[in-house]
Amino acid sequence: MEFLLEPIEYEFFRHALLAALMVGASGGLIGVYVVLRGMSYVGHGLSHAAIGGAVIGITLNLNFYAGACAMGLLAAFIINKITKNNKIKLDAAIGIVTTAMFALGVAIVSKMRNFKQNFEAALFGNILGITEQDLMIIGLVALFTLITMFITYRTLLFSTFDNEAARVFGIKTDSVQLLFSLLLTFSVIASLNVIGVTMVAATLIAPAMTARMLTDRFSRMIIYSTIIGAVTGVIGMYLSYIFNVASGTTIVLFSVLVFALSMLVRPLRNLYRSRQY
């Protein structure tokens, strides 16, 4: 018990622990749809676009999140718009739009070096520097994501597995896609200070893929992925404290380790089920 309580004596660790819990849970939740929709590359791309926006925001003396959010939402809107007619594939649009926005941020940093530290924190994460304002923003994003995905559960589910049939049944799939892109953008931006742009994709994909190894039912996959994301975030924080390693890196490595273990468990689960029948 002392081992668990000792790090909590420090305020920075309490903030980091809560941030890792919320980011892990929300990332695990939305990550299921990211994986099933084949949008794993989107999360990675949007994080790069958000970095460009954060740099522009800092240059204009705006809040870090304001610039990142504006550019992230703009990137999501542009990508959704230019892929609407299917002439430009999603991966190509992401590569062009988000890379250009990231390059713009790097160009500004190369000219104005007075916020190099902020830029590096966004690249690699600075979870131990999480403030109460950061926690409030992360909490609001997590709550908004949870409520929105609960309300639109059936619509998202239908359009995820059969987009064409959903359109036939009157679902505005373009609006659903745009809404999902906005939710994904908010989740990515909330994760920047925790994990960093270089590892955001892992917080979305690893819990969802782990859950996929453990169950074939969508509803259970949602629950498992959310729990796995939250638990790996918390345990990763404790491991970073024990081994004195960068927190964001530790969280991601532990998530990948859990996924690797789930790959070993799946054949055993399938064998057990086959013997039952």
C-alpha positions in Angstrom: 0.0 0.0 0.0 2.9 2.4 0.8 4.3 1.6 -2.6 1.1 2.8 -4.3 0.6 5.8 -2.0 4.1 7.2 -2.0 4.1 8.8 -5.5 0.6 10.3 -4.9 2.1 12.6 -2.2 3.4 14.7 -5.1 0.9 17.0 -6.7 2.6 16.7 -10.2 2.2 12.9 -10.0 -1.5 13.2 -9.0 -2.2 15.5 -12.0 -0.2 13.2 -14.3 -2.0 10.1 -13.0 -5.5 11.6 -13.6 -4.5 12.9 -17.0 -3.2 9.4 -18.0 -6.4 7.8 -16.8 -8.7 10.1 -18.7 -6.6 10.2 -21.9 -6.2 6.4 -21.8 -10.0 5.8 -21.3 -11.1 8.3 -24.0 -8.4 7.1 -26.4 -9.4 3.5 -25.8 -13.1 4.3 -26.4 -12.7 6.2 -29.7 -9.8 4.0 -30.8 -12.3 1.1 -31.4 -14.0 3.1 -34.1 -10.6 4.3 -35.5 -9.4 0.7 -35.9 -12.7 -0.7 -37.3 -13.0 2.3 -39.8 -9.4 1.8 -41.0 -8.5 5.3 -39.8 -5.4 4.5 -37.8 -3.3 6.8 -39.9 -5.8 9.7 -39.3 -5.0 10.0 -35.6 -1.3 10.2 -36.4 -1.9 12.7 -39.1 -4.2 15.0 -37.1 -1.6 15.1 -34.3 0.9 16.5 -36.7 -1.6 19.1 -38.0 -2.4 20.1 -34.4 1.3 20.7 -33.7 1.5 23.2 -36.6 -1.6 25.0 -35.2 -0.1 25.0 -31.7 3.0 26.7 -33.0 1.0 29.3 -34.9 -1.2 29.9 -31.8 1.9 30.5 -29.6 3.3 32.9 -32.2 0.0 34.9 -32.0 0.1 34.8 -28.2 -2.9 32.4 -28.1 -3.5 29.4 -25.9 -1.6 26.2 -26.9 -4.9 24.3 -27.2 -6.6 27.1 -29.1 -4.1 27.0 -32.0 -3.9 23.2 -32.0 -7.7 22.8 -32.0 -8.2 25.4 -34.8 -5.7 23.7 -37.0 -6.7 20.2 -36.1 -10.4 21.0 -36.9 -9.4 22.7 -40.1 -7.3 19.6 -41.2 -10.2 17.3 -40.4 -12.6 19.5 -42.4 -10.3 19.7 -45.4 -9.6 16.0 -45.4 -13.3 15.2 -45.2 -14.0 17.6 -48.0 -11.4 16.5 -50.5 -12.1 12.8 -50.0 -15.9 13.2 -50.3 -16.0 12.3 -54.1 -13.6 9.4 -53.7 -11.2 10.8 -56.3 -8.6 11.4 -53.7 -7.9 8.5 -51.2 -8.0 9.1 -47.5 -4.3 8.2 -46.9 -3.2 10.5 -49.7 -5.3 13.4 -48.3 -3.9 12.9 -44.8 -0.4 12.8 -46.1 -0.7 16.0 -48.0 -2.8 18.1 -45.6 -1.4 17.2 -42.2 2.3 17.1 -43.4 1.9 20.6 -44.9 0.5 21.9 -41.6 3.2 20.2 -39.6 5.9 21.6 -42.0 4.5 25.1 -41.5 4.9 24.7 -37.7 8.5 23.5 -38.1 9.3 26.4 -40.4 8.0 28.9 -37.8 10.0 27.2 -35.1 13.2 27.4 -37.2 12.6 31.2 -37.5 11.5 31.9 -34.0 13.3 29.8 -31.4 11.8 31.4 -28.3 9.3 28.6 -27.8 11.5 25.6 -28.7 10.8 24.0 -25.3 7.0 24.2 -25.8 7.4 22.6 -29.2 9.6 19.8 -27.8 7.0 19.1 -25.1 4.3 18.8 -27.7 6.4 16.4 -29.7 7.4 14.1 -26.9 4.8 14.9 -24.2 5.2 16.6 -20.8 2.8 14.7 -18.6 4.6 15.7 -15.4 4.0 19.3 -16.3 0.2 18.9 -16.5 -1.6 21.8 -14.9 -5.1 22.1 -13.5 -6.1 23.9 -16.7 -4.8 21.0 -18.7 -6.8 18.6 -16.5 -10.0 20.6 -17.0 -9.6 20.5 -20.8 -8.8 16.8 -20.9 -11.7 16.1 -18.6 -14.1 18.1 -20.7 -12.9 16.4 -23.9 -13.3 12.9 -22.3 -16.8 13.7 -21.0 -17.9 15.2 -24.4 -16.5 12.2 -26.2 -18.3 9.8 -23.9 -21.6 11.6 -24.1 -21.5 12.1 -27.9 -20.5 8.5 -28.6 -23.2 7.2 -26.3 -25.9 9.3 -28.0 -24.8 8.4 -31.5 -23.9 4.8 -30.7 -26.2 3.1 -33.2 -25.5 5.6 -36.0 -21.8 5.2 -35.6 -22.0 1.5 -35.4 -24.1 1.2 -38.5 -22.0 3.5 -40.6 -18.8 1.9 -39.3 -19.7 -1.6 -40.5 -21.7 -0.8 -43.6 -21.5 2.7 -44.8 -23.4 2.2 -48.0 -26.3 0.5 -46.3 -26.4 3.2 -43.7 -26.7 5.8 -46.5 -29.6 3.8 -48.1 -31.4 3.8 -44.8 -31.3 7.6 -44.6 -28.3 8.1 -42.3 -26.2 11.1 -43.3 -22.9 9.3 -43.4 -21.0 12.4 -44.5 -22.2 14.2 -41.3 -21.4 11.1 -39.2 -17.9 11.0 -40.7 -17.3 14.7 -40.0 -18.6 14.3 -36.4 -16.3 11.4 -35.8 -13.3 13.3 -37.3 -14.1 16.2 -34.9 -14.2 13.8 -31.9 -11.0 12.2 -33.0 -9.4 15.7 -33.3 -10.4 16.7 -29.8 -9.0 13.4 -28.4 -5.7 13.8 -30.2 -5.3 17.4 -29.0 -6.1 16.5 -25.4 -3.4 13.8 -25.6 -0.6 16.0 -26.9 0.7 17.1 -23.6 0.4 13.7 -22.1 1.9 11.4 -24.8 3.3 13.8 -27.4 2.6 13.9 -31.1 5.1 11.1 -31.9 3.1 8.5 -29.9 -0.5 9.7 -29.9 -1.5 7.0 -32.4 -0.4 4.2 -30.0 -2.9 5.4 -27.3 -5.7 5.1 -29.9 -4.7 1.8 -31.5 -3.1 -0.4 -28.9 -6.0 -0.6 -26.4 -8.5 -1.2 -29.3 -6.4 -3.9 -30.9 -5.8 -5.6 -27.5 -9.6 -5.6 -26.9 -10.0 -7.0 -30.4 -7.8 -9.9 -29.5 -9.9 -10.7 -26.4 -13.4 -10.5 -27.9 -15.3 -10.7 -31.1 -18.3 -8.8 -29.8 -18.4 -5.0 -30.6 -20.1 -4.0 -27.3 -17.5 -5.9 -25.2 -14.7 -4.5 -27.4 -15.8 -1.0 -26.5 -15.8 -1.7 -22.8 -12.6 -3.7 -22.8 -10.7 -1.0 -24.9 -11.8 1.8 -22.6 -10.8 -0.1 -19.4 -7.5 -1.3 -21.0 -6.7 2.3 -22.1 -7.3 3.6 -18.6 -5.4 0.8 -16.8 -2.4 1.0 -19.0 -2.2 4.7 -18.5 -2.2 4.4 -14.7 0.2 1.4 -14.6 2.4 3.1 -17.1 2.7 6.1 -14.8 3.7 4.0 -11.9 6.3 2.1 -14.0 7.8 5.4 -15.1 8.1 6.5 -11.5 9.7 3.2 -10.5 12.2 3.0 -13.4 12.7 6.8 -13.8 11.8 6.7 -17.5 9.8 9.2 -19.5 6.2 8.8 -18.6 4.6 9.0 -22.1 7.1 6.5 -23.5 6.5 4.1 -20.6 2.7 4.3 -21.1 3.0 3.5 -24.8 5.5 0.6 -24.2 3.3 -0.9 -21.6 0.3 -0.7 -23.9 2.2 -2.5 -26.6 3.3 -5.1 -24.1 -0.3 -5.8 -23.1 -1.2 -6.0 -26.8 1.6 -8.6 -27.4 0.3 -10.6 -24.4 -3.2 -10.5 -25.8 -1.9 -12.0 -29.1 -0.7 -15.0 -27.1 -4.0 -15.3 -25.2 -6.2 -15.3 -28.3 -5.1 -18.7 -29.7 -5.6 -20.2 -26.3 -9.1 -18.6 -26.1 -10.0 -19.9 -29.5 -8.7 -23.4 -28.6 -10.8 -23.4 -25.4 -13.9 -22.3 -27.3 -13.4 -25.0 -30.0 -13.2 -27.7 -27.3 -16.4 -26.5 -25.7 -18.2 -27.1 -29.0 
